[in-house]
Amino acid sequence: MDAVKSHPPKVIPDYLSPMPSHLLTTTINDLLRSSTTTTFFSSPAISSPAQTLPPGHHLVYFPIQLPPSALIPDGADPDHSPGAPFTRRVWAGGEVSFGKGAAGSLLLDCRPVLCRETIEDVGLRGKEGDEKVFVDVWRRYGLGHDDAETRMDWEIEERRTLVFMKEQPASTTSSSVPRILKYPHPPTHSVTLTPSPTHLFHFSALSFNAHAIHFDPLYASAVDGHRALLVHGPFTLALMLRVLTDHLGSSNGGEKKLAVRRFTYRNHAPLYVNEQMAISLRQVSSSGGKQGRWDVWVEGPEGGLAVKGTAEVVSLEQDSSS
């Protein structure tokens, strides 16, 4: 495990071309078409004024820089893996913080941007014989291609918590019945959607994600013990942020423009392809109108809690002046 933390930081330069964000918007619009009357506008061309990078769309920039032959067998980055016997991997949750003024600086006009990735925590948890390795990958995103090692201020800071589990025989991977969790209150807003294999493929391609559990049904079932392809953890994050920002915009009336300052989330249960999921919202505290803390959660087809998130919502005027 010490070897995982010892990897040097990775610096990934990129450019905020409109095309990846536009294609992600197109994919999400298709998923939400039956649940909402609002279709978020995007264009593959640079507009004037330039479009702002939507919350969560950083996930389809800054791809892994390794060739396919250098990936581990499940298609993942070897620098994140503790190695055998911990060969099964899931995205357990994370957090995203959007810096003050990020909405005004991350514009889709092909401006240069960079990502600095570090592994900042690796821990072994669980009872003997059923241990899991938790790996916290931090990614920080900023303007320009310089000063990656010395800069202190970033437009976006993100933690991705990955969990690595021991390989299990096929006969035991699905023997236990998962406990179904429920969110304790009714939502104030909810949408339903059903991801298809094509939606998952589009996100895998856009994010350069070669994890086989998202596109290879045989691998997902025979190796990881899942009943079908899994919906990506980062794709679910992008969908939660989209449903929340859509609702904030459509319900805000004459109030100040709002933005998500921070979003934390934890994945409790897998979400599967071709199964209906519901993304729900509830404001749990207010600092004025729609500003304040929101719960955002995802339920699977049986109503069980699959993902639980919490968002801090602020006004753009407050965000830029504070």
MOQUI-V296212 format. One record per pair of residues at least 24 apart in sequence whose ideal C-beta (glycine too) atoms are under 6 Angstrom apart, sorted by sequence separation. I is the first residue (numbers start at 1). J is the second residue. D is the distance in whole Angstrom. If there is no record, write none. Layout:
i: <I:I>
j: <J:J>
d: <D:D>
This chain:
i: <115:116:291:19:136:276:18:115:275:135:18:134:200:203:113:114:132:133:112:116:203:258:24:112:132:114:233:247:255:269:271:21:24:195:243:268:269:252:268:240:20:230:231:267:248:265:266:228:229:265:228:264:14:86:14:263:106:12:105:262:52:82:174:260:261:173:191:244:53:62:102:260:261:80:258:99:240:50:51:258:259:50:98:189:50:256:257:97:259:256:96:46:95:94:94:94:244:93:92:240:92:236:7:90:200:89:197:88:4:86:195:86:87:1:85:80:82:194:58:192:192:21:181:190:191:18:190:16:189:17:187:187:188:15:16:187:15:16:185:58:14:13:12:11:9:10:9:5:183:4:5:4:1:183:180:181:13:75:76:75:88:11:74:75:74:71:91:64:63:60:60:59:35:103:35:31:98:97:96:31:95:27:93:93:93:27:59:92:59:56:24:56:23:56:20:55:55:55:38:38:28:100:101>
j: <139:140:315:44:161:301:44:141:301:162:46:163:229:232:143:145:163:164:144:148:235:290:57:145:165:148:267:281:289:304:306:57:60:231:279:305:306:290:306:279:60:270:271:307:290:307:308:272:273:309:273:310:61:133:62:311:155:62:155:312:103:133:225:311:312:225:243:296:106:115:155:313:314:135:313:155:296:107:108:315:316:108:156:247:109:315:316:157:319:317:158:109:159:159:160:161:311:161:161:309:163:307:79:163:273:164:273:165:82:164:273:166:167:82:166:162:164:276:141:276:278:108:268:278:279:108:280:108:281:110:280:281:282:110:111:282:112:113:282:156:113:114:115:116:116:117:118:119:297:119:122:122:122:305:304:305:145:210:211:211:224:148:211:212:212:210:233:208:208:206:207:207:191:259:192:193:261:262:263:199:264:199:265:266:267:202:234:267:238:237:206:238:206:241:206:241:245:260:246:250:242:319:320>
d: <5:5:6:5:5:5:6:5:5:5:6:6:6:6:6:5:5:4:6:5:4:6:6:5:5:6:6:6:5:6:5:5:5:5:5:5:5:6:6:6:4:5:4:5:6:6:6:4:4:4:5:5:5:5:5:5:6:4:6:4:5:5:5:5:5:2:6:5:4:4:4:6:5:6:5:5:5:4:5:6:5:6:6:5:4:4:4:5:6:5:5:5:5:5:5:5:6:5:5:6:4:6:5:5:6:5:6:4:6:4:6:6:5:5:5:6:6:5:6:6:5:6:6:5:5:4:4:5:5:5:4:6:5:5:5:5:6:6:6:6:5:5:4:5:6:4:5:6:5:6:5:5:5:6:4:4:5:3:6:5:6:4:6:5:5:6:3:6:3:4:5:6:4:6:6:5:6:5:5:6:4:6:5:4:5:5:5:6:6:6:6:4:6:4:6:4:6:5:6:6:5:5:6>
